[in-house]
Amino acid sequence: MTRQTQDQHILERYTDQPARLPEELRPQLEAELGGDIRLYALADLDADLRLAETWVALGDASVALARRDAVSGVWATAGFARSTVTAVRETSGLSNGVLTVEGAPGEPPLAVLRYTQRQRRAMENLRFVLDEALGGRSVPTGDADAMYVGGVAGPVREAQALVAGREMTVLRRLLGYLRPYRRQVALGMAAATVITAVSLVPPRLAGYLIDRVVRPVQDGALRLDRAVHVAWLAVAAMALVYLVRQAAAVVRLRLMSVIGEWVTRDLRRELYTHLQRLSLSFFSRKKTGGLITRVTSDTDRLWEFLAFGFVDVSLSLVMLVGLSAVLLTLDWRLGLVMTVPVPLFCWMIFRHGEGMEPLFLRAWRKWSRLTDVLSDTIPGMRVVKAFNQEGRETERFSTRNADVTDEINRVHHVWTTFWPALVLLVHLTTLGVWVFAVPRLLGVDAPGLSAGAFVSFLLYATMFTAPIEVIGQMARIMNRATTSAHRVFEVLDTEPELTDDPHPVRLEPVRGHVVFENVTFGYDGVRQVVRGMSFDVALGEMIGLVGPSGGGKTTVINLVARFYDATGGRVLVDGVDIRRLDSGHYRRQVGIVLQDPYLFHGTVLENIRYGRPEATLTQVIDAARAANAHDFVCKLAHGYDTVVGERGHTLSGGERQRVSIARAILNDPRILILDEATSSVDTETEYEIQEALDRLIRGRTVFAIAHRLSTLRRADRLFVIEDGRIVESGTHEQLLALPSGVYRRLYTLQRELA
Amino acid sequence: MSTVGLAQKTIAQHSGRPEGELRLTRRPDGRLWAERKGEARAVSVRRCFPWSEPARFVSLRDDEEEEFALVADLSDLDGTSRAALEAALAEAGFVFRVTAIREVDEEVEIRGWRVDTVQGPRRFQTRLDDWPRELPGGGILIRDVAGDLYHVPDPQALDRKSRRLLWAFVD
């Protein structure tokens, strides 16, 4: 399924708005535009802020509007030339936006479009294109239908990447993971069937013993020694039954548990491998915690289902059918008394489960209110104490704590009423069996009933409860499993946005000549973060990137490191389009030092060797020396074997920075990226880091981002990036010489502050 | 005194500017214009307390996002200005007003809602752990995945079925 059809599917399933421009409207709008529709969006509010339908379409030279009359349903179209547009203004209210297209000053606007937040992205696309056109720039727009539907479906897609499939499809896919182990599964199911089948034997045997041995002996119809012989045989048979049953139980429990683990192991491996393939954009969309639970608790829940739920549910069904059949053949009248209420019981349990849902939801909500207090105040304890609000916070917690308890007790109240009541009903049916059976046992009513048949009947009746319970909970079991399976498959079905050429080029080694040829990039929609950027960076040149935040500096280095691919234009490294490179091989030769470097849980040695595990200890020490890290590492009690990272020894920001520089030096990258590498440390540490960096950048192509302009004094050239474009470039002196330059302004400002 | 009350009092004390001379009009260009001491500017409106005090403390902001005036109370304005401001506020404060809840169902990661609103029937989705927010002025506010807001002014006044569907989400 392509992204576009998936988005259309989302719109059809989750909204009441069309998945594309109504067909009957297309020719009318095209006539109004005098050409093709480049982009369109829906303005879904009218002037009175009621839901309405106004389509706005953008052509090369005009803008067309089609408004549906609320009463007659007739379309009224209008339009204006794009050349008459003087300004585009977007204002946003609490839940709406207004796009005003202005014409001549003082005149009424050309169009006022009101819309809900749902249309915001599609509308922003229009505004961006119109805005850029006012600045004399044209923007490639792509497929109009895809842009519209992508904008509207986006928020739902981000909340749930995989459009919820049917429950059965998801379950079937999950069970597909059992296929490699089908022989073991068959064996496990066979063992489970044996358990069910032999469970039916003991009551029958008991009845047989009473009717064919005990009674005949008491009546004198059977010789005692013969009876003793048969009785012992029956005991032996019972022993055999239990032996077989438990042997089968061992097979079933062990096999299904083990297979369940295998499947979840496979799933976890597939998930993790897939996660490693996914592009960075995926990780910026999803919360880390959510992804971790998918790999851990979701797969664990799936184990529960595969090992127990799936087998239990299917066998309980078999058991119920088998029991009913046995009871009905044993004595159809009593059998009916016992079996007719069974569907009722299952239904009651099901309804009970449904009824509990809002209770659980409420309890869950109250629970998260309670944890909110914790996650709020524990990290903010300093503030709580500074304002002397301990009392109020305790009060707030206590109220919510009491709330949660009330809510959960409500849940307890309901289930503790339901289950005993249900068991009472089951007992009532048994009582019904007694009522019908006793007169027949005594011979008052016809047909007569043997004591043995009655006993086996009662024993069978006790076996009903367990499968009824399982079947009643079937919906919940299936629901839990499909939810978890869904969350796992959602990740597996996400395609990496960055794909390598089937015959990638490997630069051995990368030399470091980086060229941007009219590069554009946007994360979503037509809005561009980098707009037509071109530059040529020679081997070994150091480039400083400066400018306001949000201007596109980080995007430029993300493009150089190929974390993203350009949406327009080309990025060339040593004359080769970066998209043709083997991205893994290329990135190994790109070093990155970030503002807040990430160290993995492990020793200092392992962290320095992260990119080159085969490096010798001498090389490691040399790299650490060059990074000014050797001395502080030697001061640590465990030296290079000190465990750092999460839950390890805490290094200061500057120390971590130096370890990460050593890591980069050891990797010997040809292209080096420094993203605010010194901005979060004190002046003295900054000096040490700067010294280390100076050693690191020698002979490499460097892109460095810095807010503190003084740290870029070694840069050969500076690019001032603003609003996705390079607005100034040159050496420090050249830029300072520009009388009203951006760089000059920034530099003077920082000098004044210092 | 509650924090909100305290904040209001402080602002009222500090904003002792005479707002009486402030005049507001809607001009042909469709925008709200504010005029004071001979100075006129096109402004957009922002409520400082959209839920706790919707009729007080409205900030009038120019295109540079700078405050041109702060209207402490709508009753400080003359009739025409007040009407113009109220119209602008209606637009800036737009939220869906829910009149009935037809259906709530859960899916993986999202919860689907089907509601009737003053503006028309609507379907929307929220994240499962995104709970409706209780408003200081009463009622609840639901935010969907796209950022649209749905206001239920008085959950207890809804019909029986709506109340049942909403029960888990309100106290």
Interface residues (C-beta under 8 A of the other chain):
Chain A: Y14 T15 D16 L45 L49 R50 L51 T91 G93 L94 S95 N96 V98 T100 E102 P105 G106 E107 P108 P109 V112 R114 T116 Q117 R118 R120 P155 V156 E158 A159 Q160 L162 A164 P358 L359 L361 R362 R365 S368 T482 T483 H486 R487 E490
Chain B: P28 D29 G30 R31 S44 P50 A90 E91 A92 G93 F94 V95 F96 E107 V108 E109 I110 G112 T117 V118 Q119 G120 P121 R122 R123 F124 Q125 R127 D129 W131 D144 V145 A146 G147 D148 L149 W167 A168 F169
